[in-house]
Amino acid sequence: ADYLDNGNNKMAIQQADKLLKKHKDLHCAKVLKAIGLQRTGKQDEAYALAQEVAALEPTDDNSLQALTILYREMHRPELVTKLYEAAVKKVPNSEEYHSHLFMAYARVGEYKKMQQAGMALYKIVPKNPYYFWSVMSLIMQSISAQDENLSKTMFLPLAERMVEKMVKEDKIEAEAEVELYYMILERLEKYKEALDVVRGKLGEKLTSELQSRENKCMAMYKKLHRWPECNALARRLLLKNSDDWQFYITYFDSVFQLIDESWTPPAEEEHSLEGEVHCSIEQAVNFIEERITEESKSSRPLRGPYLAKLELIRRLRRRGCNDEYKLGDPEELMFQYFKKFGDKPCCFTDLKVFVDLLPPSQYTKFIRQLLDVIPLAAAAENEVALPGDIKALQQHLCVVQLSRLLGIYHSMEKKQKLAVVQELMLRYRHGLEFGKSCLKTELQFSDYYCLLAVHLLLDLWLEGEEAAVWQCLTLLEEGLSHSPSNAQFKLLLIRIYCRLGAFEPVSELYSSLDAKHIQHDTIGYLLTRYAGSLGHYAAASQSCNFALRFFHSNQKDTSEYIIQAYKYGAFEKIPEFIAFRNRLNSSLHFAQVRTERMLLDLLLEANISTSLEESIKSMSLSPEEDDIPWKDLRDNRDLTVLFSWDPKDRDISEEHRKLSLEEETLWLRIRSLTLRLVSGLPTLGHTIQPKNSEKTAENGVSSKIDTIRALLQQLEAAVDSGKKFLEQKIQYPVLGPPPTRMAGFFSNGSCQCQTSLFYLVSDIYELDTNGLEDSAEIQERIGNSFKSLVERLTDLFNKCKGDLIEVRDGTLKTHPNLLENLVFFVETISIALWVSSYCDSVLRPFKSNLQKKKKKKKESSVAMPPVFTHFLDYVTELQTLTSNVIDHIKGLEIILTALKLEELSLKDTLLLQEEKKFTKTVQGKVQSSYHHSVQEIGELLKKRLDTIKKLKI
C-alpha cells in the first residue's frame, strides 16, 4: 500500500505477487495488485482480478475499501453498489456497511434505493441524520421525476408526512432538519405553513446564517404577496443595518405595491405581523432622509442611504412624480456622493447605475464639476496636473471612467483622442510611483489608465487606423510588465492577438491566467475558438484537453460534493449540486469542444498514423448517435469578462447574447453533422450482396447509406439556416462574443466542397450496388463530380493566396482570413482523401474482377469502364494541387522569415524608447506565430500528400 501511495506501482505489483505466493487467498493483496495494474494502464487485467475477488463477496473492511478505490479509478461507481449490497446481506447489522451502501447509491443517483438504505440504517441505529437521509432521497426523487404531478402528489407529501411524524414526537434536533422541512413545504407551495415553521419554535434553530430566519420569512411574504409584512420587515432590518441594499429594494417594491393597492393600516390593531408599515411616498422619503441623517453620526461612512435616495428618485421619475417631493437634484446628489466616496474604487460602479438620471446636455458640466474638486498639482505651467497621493489618483480615475461611460471620449476627433491617449499613459506611468512597494501578485493603482488608453486606441483601429492596434498591444505588454497579475491586460491581449491571427502568444497568456475549475467553461471559449482555426494544431489539442478534463471530472467531483452534503446535513445544497452538474453536462462549450476535438484528431491521425476506421472506433463514434442535448444547450460563456466602460448603446446587449448563442448553435450543428458523416464512411465497407439478393436489407448496410443520406439532408438544412442567419450581417461589439468560423466556411467555398464530397459518396455507393455493367449514367455523374470538385478545391486554394503579413506605409497589416482559409483547405482536402479511399475500396475489387475476366477470355481489349480513368485523373489532380499548396506554403515561410521588422520606420515619434522596445516584441510575436502556423499546416499537408500517393489503383 505504501508503494501505491508513493506512485511506485510496479513495486506494488511485485510485493503483492510475493504475498500471494505465500497466501493464495489474500483478497486484499489481489485488489492492491489490481490497483497497481490499473495505474500502469493494464485495465483489463485489473478488472479481471477485481471481479475474481468481488465474486467471493468479501466482508473484510480492507478488501472493500481497496475495491472501492479501484472501481472509482475505473469510473465504474455502479460496481461499488453491488459490492456493498453483498456485504450488507452477509453482515446485516453493520452500521458502517449500510452507510457505505447509502453513499454508493448516492454516487450513481439511485434515489429510491437511497431512501430504502436510509430507512434500513435508521432501523439498525435510530439516529436522526439517517432518517433525514431517507427524507432527502424522497425530495431527490421528486426533483428527478419527469412527471411534475407525481412529485407533487406522491414524493413530496410522503416526505412531509415523515418530517411531521418527527415534529409530533418532538424529535427534531438539528438546524438541517428544519431547513429540510422548510424546503419540502416550499416545493409543495405551502407557503403559509412554511412561514409558520420559520416563525415558530422550530425556527429558533435557524442560526448558522446571518438573518437566516428573516430572509426565509421575507421570501414567503413575497410568495404570499403580503406586502405590509414585507415592508415592515424590510423597514425593521434597515433600522438595524442601513447599508443592506437588498432590503432597500424590498422596501421600495412593497411601498409602491401598497400604494397601487391603496392599502390603509387598520385603525385599532397592529399594522402587520412585523410591526409598523409605510404605505405612502411621504413616509418613504422621510424614512430615507432619516437614514442619511443617522449615517452622518455613524463611525464609518455607509454608501447605502445615499444610493437609496438616487434609487427612490429613479422610481419616482418612472411613475412620473418626482418634483413634488423635494429629494434634490440627481446631479448635485451624485456630486456630493463623489466628494464623499470618490477615492474608493467602488465609486464608479455605484454611480454607473444612476448616470441615466443625468440629462445628456449636462454631461460635460458634470465631469468638469467633479474634476474641480480633485487635488491635482502641475509642476510647470503647460504640464499635466498630477495627483499627489493614491486618494487623488483614485478620484481622478473615477472621473476618467465616467467620461468614457458618458460617451465624452467617443465623440472626439482622432487628434483629440490621440492626445487623450498620451495624457492617460503619462498618468499611468506617473501612478506607478505609488505602487513601487506592491507585490508581484498585486495590481498597480494606475492600471486602469492604461486599459482606458487601449480602449480609445481600439476605437481608432475600428475606424480604420491600422497603426492603432499595434500601439494597443505595445501598451498592454508594457502594462503587463509592471503588473504581471493583471487579468484584464491578459484577456485583452488574448482577444487582440487572436483578431490579428496570432495564436502563439495566447497559449502562454491563457495559462498564466491560471483558470480554475468552472472558468474552463466560462472563459475557455477565448482559447478554443481560435487555436485550431489559426493552424496551431498542437495547441488546439492541448486547449481541448484542458476543457474536456474539467468536464469529465465534473461528473466524479459532483458526486463527492453530494456525499459531503449528506454527511454534514447541508441538504439544501444537494439540488444545487445536481443542477450544477446538469448545467455543465449540457454546456454549449462542452459540446463544441467534444466535436472539434474529434474532428481535429481525425484531421491529424486518420489515414496517417492509424486508419480512418480505427480512429473512429477508438472514439466510439457512430453516425446514428447524436450525444448533444440540442434542446437544453446552456450558454455558460462569460461575455462580460473583459471590462468595458462603453455607454449602453455600444456595449454588449441581451440581443447580442441571443444572436451569438444562435450562431454558435448553428455552427455546432454543421460541425457535428460533418463529423457524423465522416464517421459513416467506414460503415459502408464491403458486405454487399449482388443486386437481386434478398439479403441487402438484412445485413444493415443499405440502412447505413440511408443514415448517410438522411444526415446529408440535415446538413443541407443546417447550412441553409446558417446562410439565412449571416444575411443579418450582425456586428458584435469589439469586446463582445467572437463570431464563429461560419462566415469564412461559406464564403471561401469549403462548405460547397464538403457537401458535394458527401453526395459523391452516395453515388459511389450506388455504383457499388449496381455494378459496372449498365451504369454509364452514374459513371458519367461521378466523373463530372470529380471534375467540379477539383475546380472547387482550386478556387478554395486561390482564396488562400496573398501575403499573410504585409508592410503598408510603415505599418504592419495581418491577413488572418487567409490563414483561416488555409486551415479550411487542409480540412476539406482531408475529407476529400477519406472519400477517395472509400472510392478506392469500391473500385479495386471491380478492377481485379475485370483483370480475371481478361485472363479468362485471353482478349487484350476488354474495355475499361470510364470511371477508372475519371478516378485516376482526379487523384493525379489532387496530388498536383496539394503539391502546389505545399510549394505556396514554403513560399510563405520564406517571406515570413525575410520580413525585417526592425526596418519598420516607427514613424510615430510619439513612441518613447521604452515603448519601441515593446512594439518590437509584439511584432516579433505576431511574426513568429504566423511562421509557426504555416509550418504546422505545411507539415500536415505533406503527410496528406503521402496518403494521396497510395491511392493509385
Residue pairs with C-beta under 8 A, 6 or more apart in sequence:
1 12
1 32
3 9
3 11
3 12
3 15
3 36
4 12
4 32
4 35
4 36
4 39
9 35
9 36
9 39
9 40
10 36
10 40
12 32
12 33
12 35
12 36
13 33
13 36
13 37
13 40
16 29
16 30
16 32
16 33
16 36
17 33
19 26
19 29
20 26
20 29
20 30
20 33
23 29
27 53
27 56
27 58
27 60
27 62
27 63
28 60
28 62
28 63
28 66
30 49
30 52
30 53
31 49
31 50
31 53
31 63
31 66
31 67
31 70
32 66
33 49
34 45
34 46
34 47
34 49
34 50
34 53
34 70
35 46
35 66
35 69
35 70
35 73
37 43
37 45
37 46
37 49
38 46
38 70
38 73
38 74
39 73
43 74
46 70
46 74
47 74
50 67
50 70
50 71
50 79
53 63
53 67
54 67
54 79
54 82
54 83
57 86
57 87
57 89
57 90
58 64
58 67
58 87
59 87
59 90
59 91
59 97
61 96
64 83
64 84
64 87
64 97
64 100
67 79
67 80
67 83
68 80
68 83
68 100
68 104
71 77
71 79
71 80
71 83
72 80
72 556
75 556
77 104
77 107
77 108
77 559
78 108
80 104
80 107
81 101
81 104
81 105
81 108
81 110
81 113
83 104
84 97
84 100
84 101
84 104
85 101
87 94
87 97
87 100
87 101
88 94
88 97
88 98
88 101
88 120
91 97
93 124
95 121
95 124
95 125
98 117
98 120
98 121
98 124
99 121
99 130
101 117
102 114
102 117
102 118
102 121
102 133
102 566
103 563
103 566
105 111
105 113
105 114
105 117
106 114
106 559
106 562
106 563
106 566
107 559
107 562
107 563
108 559
109 140
109 144
111 137
111 138
111 140
111 141
111 144
112 137
112 141
114 133
114 134
114 137
114 140
115 134
115 137
115 138
115 141
116 134
118 130
118 131
118 133
118 134
118 135
118 137
119 130
119 131
119 134
121 130
121 133
122 130
122 131
122 134
128 166
128 171
128 172
128 173
128 174
128 177
129 174
129 569
131 162
131 166
132 176
132 177
132 180
132 569
132 571
133 566
134 162
135 159
135 162
135 163
135 180
135 184
136 180
136 566
136 571
136 574
138 155
138 156
138 158
138 159
138 162
139 155
139 156
139 159
139 180
139 183
139 184
139 187
139 571
139 575
140 574
140 575
140 578
141 151
141 155
142 150
142 151
142 152
142 154
142 155
142 156
142 159
142 187
143 151
143 575
143 578
144 578
145 151
145 155
152 188
156 184
156 187
156 188
157 188
159 184
160 184
160 185
160 188
163 177
163 180
163 181
163 184
166 172
166 177
167 181
167 202
172 178
172 181
172 202
172 205
174 205
174 569
175 205
175 206
175 207
175 208
175 569
176 569
176 570
176 571
177 205
177 569
178 197
178 202
178 203
178 205
178 206
179 206
179 571
179 572
180 571
180 572
181 197
181 202
182 194
182 197
182 198
182 216
183 571
183 572
185 191
185 193
185 194
185 197
186 194
186 219
186 220
189 223
191 220
191 223
191 224
192 220
192 224
194 216
194 220
195 217
195 220
195 221
195 224
197 203
198 206
198 213
198 216
198 217
198 220
199 213
199 217
199 273
203 213
203 216
206 212
206 213
206 216
209 215
211 237
214 233
214 237
217 229
217 233
218 230
218 233
218 234
218 250
221 227
221 229
221 230
221 233
222 230
222 250
225 257
226 272
227 254
227 257
227 258
227 261
227 263
228 254
228 258
228 263
228 265
228 271
228 272
228 274
228 277
228 279
229 272
229 273
229 274
230 250
230 253
230 254
230 257
231 250
231 251
231 254
231 255
231 258
231 272
231 277
231 278
231 279
232 271
232 272
232 273
232 274
232 275
232 276
232 277
233 250
233 274
234 247
234 248
234 250
234 251
234 254
235 251
235 275
235 276
235 277
235 278
235 287
236 274
236 275
237 244
237 247
238 244
238 247
238 248
238 251
238 287
238 291
242 291
242 294
242 295
242 302
242 304
242 305
243 302
243 303
243 304
243 305
244 304
245 304
245 307
248 304
248 307
248 308
248 311
249 311
251 278
251 284
251 287
252 284
252 311
252 312
252 315
255 278
255 279
255 280
255 281
255 283
255 284
256 315
256 319
258 277
258 278
258 279
259 279
259 280
259 281
263 277
263 279
264 279
265 271
265 277
265 279
271 277
278 284
278 287
281 316
281 321
281 325
282 325
284 312
285 312
285 325
285 327
288 305
288 308
288 309
288 312
289 309
291 304
291 305
291 308
292 305
292 306
292 309
294 305
295 301
295 302
295 304
295 305
295 306
301 340
301 341
303 337
303 341
303 346
303 350
306 333
306 336
306 337
306 340
307 337
307 350
307 354
309 327
309 328
309 333
310 330
310 333
310 334
310 337
310 354
310 357
311 354
312 327
313 322
313 327
313 328
313 330
313 333
313 357
314 354
314 357
316 322
316 325
316 327
317 357
330 354
330 357
330 358
331 357
331 358
331 362
331 366
334 351
334 354
334 357
334 358
334 366
335 366
335 369
335 370
337 347
337 350
337 351
338 347
338 351
338 370
338 373
338 395
338 398
339 373
341 347
341 350
342 370
342 373
342 374
342 394
342 395
342 398
343 390
343 391
343 392
343 394
343 395
344 394
345 394
347 394
347 398
348 397
348 398
348 401
348 402
348 405
351 398
351 402
352 402
352 405
355 402
355 405
355 406
358 366
358 406
363 406
363 407
363 408
364 408
366 406
367 399
367 402
367 403
367 406
367 408
370 395
370 398
370 399
370 402
371 396
371 399
373 395
374 387
374 392
374 395
374 396
374 399
375 387
375 388
375 392
376 385
376 386
376 387
376 388
376 392
376 396
377 385
377 386
377 388
378 384
378 385
378 386
379 386
384 423
384 426
384 427
386 427
386 430
387 393
387 395
387 396
387 431
389 434
390 434
390 445
393 431
393 434
393 445
393 446
394 445
396 427
397 446
397 448
397 449
400 424
400 448
400 449
400 452
401 448
401 452
401 645
403 409
404 410
404 452
404 455
404 645
404 646
405 645
405 646
405 647
406 647
407 647
407 650
409 417
409 420
409 456
409 459
410 459
410 646
410 647
410 650
412 420
414 460
414 463
414 465
417 456
417 459
417 460
418 460
418 910
420 453
420 456
421 453
421 456
421 457
421 471
422 910
424 449
424 450
424 452
424 453
424 456
425 449
425 450
425 453
425 475
427 446
427 449
428 446
428 447
428 449
428 450
428 453
428 479
429 446
430 446
431 444
431 445
431 446
431 449
432 444
432 446
432 482
434 445
434 446
435 442
435 444
435 445
435 446
435 482
438 444
440 484
440 485
441 485
442 485
443 483
443 485
443 486
444 482
444 483
444 486
447 479
447 483
447 486
447 488
447 489
450 475
450 476
450 478
450 479
450 489
451 479
451 488
451 489
451 492
451 643
452 645
453 475
454 472
454 475
454 476
454 492
455 644
455 645
455 646
457 468
457 469
457 471
457 472
457 475
458 468
458 469
458 472
458 496
458 734
458 735
460 468
461 468
461 469
461 472
462 734
466 808
466 811
466 812
466 813
467 811
467 908
469 496
469 499
469 500
470 811
470 812
470 919
470 922
470 923
471 908
471 911
471 919
472 492
472 496
473 493
473 496
473 497
473 918
473 919
473 922
474 911
474 915
474 918
474 919
474 922
475 915
475 918
476 489
476 492
476 493
476 496
477 493
477 918
477 921
477 922
478 914
478 915
478 918
479 486
479 489
480 486
480 489
480 490
480 493
481 918
483 489
484 512
487 513
488 642
488 643
490 509
490 510
490 512
490 513
491 513
491 523
491 526
491 641
491 642
492 642
492 735
493 505
493 506
493 509
494 506
494 509
494 510
494 526
494 527
495 526
495 642
495 735
495 738
497 503
497 505
497 506
497 509
497 925
497 926
497 929
498 506
498 526
498 529
498 530
498 534
498 738
499 816
500 814
500 816
500 926
501 534
501 804
501 814
501 815
501 816
501 819
501 820
501 926
501 929
501 930
501 933
502 534
502 814
502 925
502 926
502 929
502 930
503 530
503 531
503 534
503 535
503 536
503 539
503 929
503 933
504 536
504 539
504 925
504 928
504 929
504 932
504 933
505 925
505 926
505 929
506 526
506 527
506 530
506 531
507 527
507 531
507 536
507 539
507 542
507 543
510 526
510 527
510 543
513 523
515 523
515 524
515 546
517 550
518 550
518 584
520 546
520 547
520 550
520 551
521 547
521 550
521 551
521 584
521 587
521 589
521 590
521 636
521 637
522 636
522 637
522 638
522 641
523 637
523 638
523 641
524 543
524 546
524 547
524 589
524 593
525 589
525 592
525 637
525 738
526 738
527 543
527 546
528 540
528 543
528 544
528 547
528 589
528 592
528 593
528 596
529 738
529 740
530 738
531 539
531 540
531 543
531 544
532 540
532 596
532 600
532 823
533 741
533 820
533 823
534 816
534 819
534 820
534 823
534 929
534 933
535 819
535 822
535 823
535 933
535 934
535 936
535 937
536 929
536 932
536 933
536 936
537 600
537 603
537 604
537 936
537 940
538 936
540 596
540 600
541 597
541 600
541 601
541 604
544 593
544 596
544 597
544 600
545 597
547 589
547 590
547 593
548 590
548 593
548 594
548 597
551 584
551 585
551 587
551 590
551 593
554 581
554 584
554 585
555 581
555 585
558 577
558 578
558 580
558 581
561 573
561 577
562 574
562 577
562 578
564 570
565 571
565 573
565 574
565 577
566 574
583 634
583 636
584 590
584 636
585 629
586 629
586 632
586 633
586 634
587 633
587 634
587 636
588 633
588 634
588 635
588 636
588 637
588 661
588 664
588 665
588 668
589 636
589 637
591 628
591 629
591 633
591 668
591 672
592 664
592 668
592 671
594 627
595 628
595 668
595 671
595 672
595 675
596 671
598 619
598 621
598 675
599 671
599 674
599 675
599 678
599 827
601 615
601 619
602 612
602 615
602 616
602 675
602 678
602 830
603 826
603 827
603 830
603 940
604 940
605 615
606 612
606 615
606 616
606 830
606 834
607 833
607 834
607 837
607 947
608 943
608 944
608 946
608 947
610 618
612 678
612 681
612 682
612 834
612 837
613 682
613 685
616 678
616 679
616 682
619 679
621 675
621 676
621 679
622 679
622 683
623 676
623 677
623 679
623 680
623 683
623 704
623 707
623 708
623 711
624 707
625 676
626 672
626 676
628 668
628 672
630 665
630 669
633 661
633 665
635 657
635 660
635 661
635 664
637 737
639 652
639 656
639 657
639 660
639 736
639 737
640 652
642 735
644 651
644 652
644 733
644 735
646 733
650 733
651 733
652 732
652 733
652 735
652 736
652 737
656 730
656 732
656 733
656 736
656 737
657 737
659 728
659 730
659 732
660 732
660 736
660 737
662 725
663 725
663 730
663 739
663 740
663 742
664 740
666 718
666 721
666 722
666 725
666 740
666 742
667 722
667 740
667 741
667 742
669 718
669 721
670 715
670 718
670 719
670 722
670 742
670 745
670 751
673 711
673 714
673 715
673 718
674 715
674 754
674 831
676 711
677 708
677 711
677 712
677 715
677 758
678 831
678 834
680 704
680 707
680 708
680 711
681 761
681 834
681 835
681 838
683 701
683 704
683 707
684 701
684 704
684 705
684 708
684 761
684 765
684 838
685 841
686 841
686 842
686 845
687 699
687 701
688 696
688 701
688 768
688 769
689 695
689 696
689 699
690 771
691 769
691 770
691 771
696 702
696 769
697 703
705 762
705 765
708 758
708 761
708 762
709 762
712 755
712 758
712 759
712 762
715 755
715 758
716 755
719 746
719 751
719 755
722 742
722 746
723 746
725 742
726 742
726 743
726 746
730 739
732 738
732 739
741 820
741 824
744 750
744 817
744 820
744 821
744 824
745 751
745 824
748 796
748 799
748 821
748 824
749 792
749 795
749 796
749 799
750 796
750 824
750 825
750 827
750 828
752 792
753 789
753 792
753 793
753 796
753 828
753 832
754 828
754 831
756 785
756 788
756 789
756 792
757 789
757 828
757 831
757 832
757 835
758 835
759 785
760 782
760 785
760 786
760 789
760 835
760 839
761 835
761 838
763 778
763 781
763 782
763 785
764 782
764 838
764 839
764 842
765 842
766 775
766 778
767 775
767 778
767 779
767 782
767 842
767 867
768 842
770 778
772 779
772 846
772 850
772 865
772 867
775 865
776 866
779 865
779 866
779 867
779 870
780 866
782 867
782 870
783 866
783 867
783 870
786 870
786 871
786 873
786 874
787 874
789 832
789 874
790 874
790 877
790 878
790 881
793 825
793 828
793 829
793 832
793 878
793 881
794 881
796 821
796 824
796 825
796 828
797 825
797 881
797 884
797 885
797 888
799 818
799 821
800 818
800 821
800 822
800 825
800 885
800 888
801 818
801 888
802 815
802 818
803 815
803 892
803 895
804 814
804 815
804 818
804 819
804 892
804 895
804 896
804 930
804 934
805 812
805 813
805 814
805 815
805 896
805 899
805 926
805 927
805 930
806 812
806 813
806 815
807 813
807 899
807 904
810 904
810 905
810 906
810 907
811 904
812 901
812 904
812 923
812 926
814 926
814 930
819 930
819 933
819 934
822 889
822 934
822 937
823 937
825 885
826 937
826 940
826 941
826 944
829 878
829 881
829 882
829 885
829 941
829 944
830 944
832 878
833 878
833 944
833 947
833 948
833 951
836 874
836 875
836 878
836 948
836 951
837 947
837 951
839 871
840 871
840 951
840 953
843 867
843 868
843 871
843 953
844 953
846 865
847 868
847 953
850 862
850 864
853 862
854 860
854 862
868 953
871 953
872 952
872 953
875 948
875 951
875 952
878 948
879 945
879 948
879 949
882 941
882 944
882 945
882 948
883 945
885 941
886 938
886 941
886 942
886 945
889 934
889 937
889 938
889 941
890 938
892 934
893 931
893 934
893 935
893 938
896 927
896 930
896 931
896 934
897 931
899 927
901 920
901 923
901 924
901 927
902 920
904 923
906 916
906 919
911 919
